[in-house]
């Protein structure tokens, strides 16, 4: 704790921008929104995926079009891509944009415990692969 009320922990907050996924809008509008968010001083751009671009491709385009906004890819369902595909995608974005890149992994929305356990294992496996791949490059912290 630094300053503040004695006995209370400080809580930080961050306000970011999320790429939109409106099917009635132009696909490239997400890049325009990222540029506007960067110019407005937002710190983070969340880049997910749906029926438009692959999240890693869109993150690379956003990184090329912006100056300093932090790129956060996800949340991505860990069961959709294998661990190596996530690690390579993350590493590619970091290398091609020259920036540190965050990733948010999630599980598919199923109720069964066996699926939940499998998703948890897949998230662990994917994050380990991404960490190993990034340790080979200059953008691992």
N, C-alpha and C positions, 0 to 999 in steps of 0.2 A: 504494500500500500504506500502510495506517495501522496501526501496531503489529503484533503477531503475530510470526511467525517470519521473520527476514531471508531474502530470496530466495524467499519463497512469496507468491503472490497470495492475497488474501482471497476466499473464495467465499461468496456469500450463498445462503440457502435460504428458501423460502417454502412454507408448508403451507396449502393451500386445500381447499375442499370442491367436489365435483362433483354436479350434479343427477342423481338416479337415473332410470333408464328401465326399470323393471320393469313389464311389461304387466299383471301381476296385482295391481298396487297402484293406489290412486286417483291420478289425474293431478295433483291439487292438492297431493299430498304433497310435491312438489318445493318448493313455497313454504314449507310447514311446516319442511322441512329447512333451507331458507335462513334462516328466522327463528331457528331453534335454533342454526345455525352463527354467525350474527351475534351472538346473545346470549352464545355461548361464546367470542367474541373472535377467531374466524378472520378473516383479512384479505381473502380472495378467495373468490368463488363463481363457479365455472365453470358456464356455462349453455349446454348444447348442445341438440340436438333429435333426435328420432326419431319415434316414432309417437304423440306426445302434442301438445304445443304448439309453435307457431312459436317459435324461440329469442328473437326480438326481443319478442314478446308476453310470454313467460315472464319475460324479463329486466325488463320494465317492471313486471310484477306483483311480482317479487322486490324491485325497487327501492322500490315503494310500501309493501311490508310490512316492510322492514328499515330500520335506521338508518344503518349506516356501512359494511357489508361492500362491498368493491369488486366491481363486476360485470365479468365477463370472458365474453364470448359466444364460443362455439366449442368445439372447432374446427368450422368450417363448410366444407364442400366448395365451393371457388370456382366450380366448374362448375354448381352447382345454381341459383344466383342470379346475375343480372347485376351488374356493378359499381355501377350506380345504385341497384338494390334494396338491396344491402348498405349503401351509403352512407346511404340514406334510413332504413333500419332502425336503424343505429347512431346516427344523428343524432336520430331519434325517441326512442330510449331515453334518450340523454343529456339531451335537452330535457325529456322528461316526468318523469324522475326527479331532475333537477338534479344529476347526478353525472357524473364522468368515467367512460367506459366503454372497456374494452379489447376487442379482437377478435382471434381466432386463426383464420387461414385455412389451409386444407389442400387437398390435391389428392385426387381420387378414386383409389382403389387399382387402377390399371391398370399392366401391365408394359410395354406398348409405348412406345418412345421418342417417337413422334409425339404420343401422348396426353400423355406426361410434359412435352414441350415446350409443348404447348397449355395444359396446366394451369398450368405455371410462368408463362406469359404472362398467363393469366386471373387468377392471384393478383396479379401485378404491376399489371394494369389495375384490379382491384378495390380494392387497397390505395391506389392513386393517387386513384381516385374518392372513396373514403372520406375520405382526407386533405383533398382539395379541399372536400368538403361540410362537414367539421368546421371548416375554417378560416373558414367563414362564420359559425359559431356561437361561443358563449362557452366551449365545453368542449374546445377544441383546445389542446394544450399544446406 
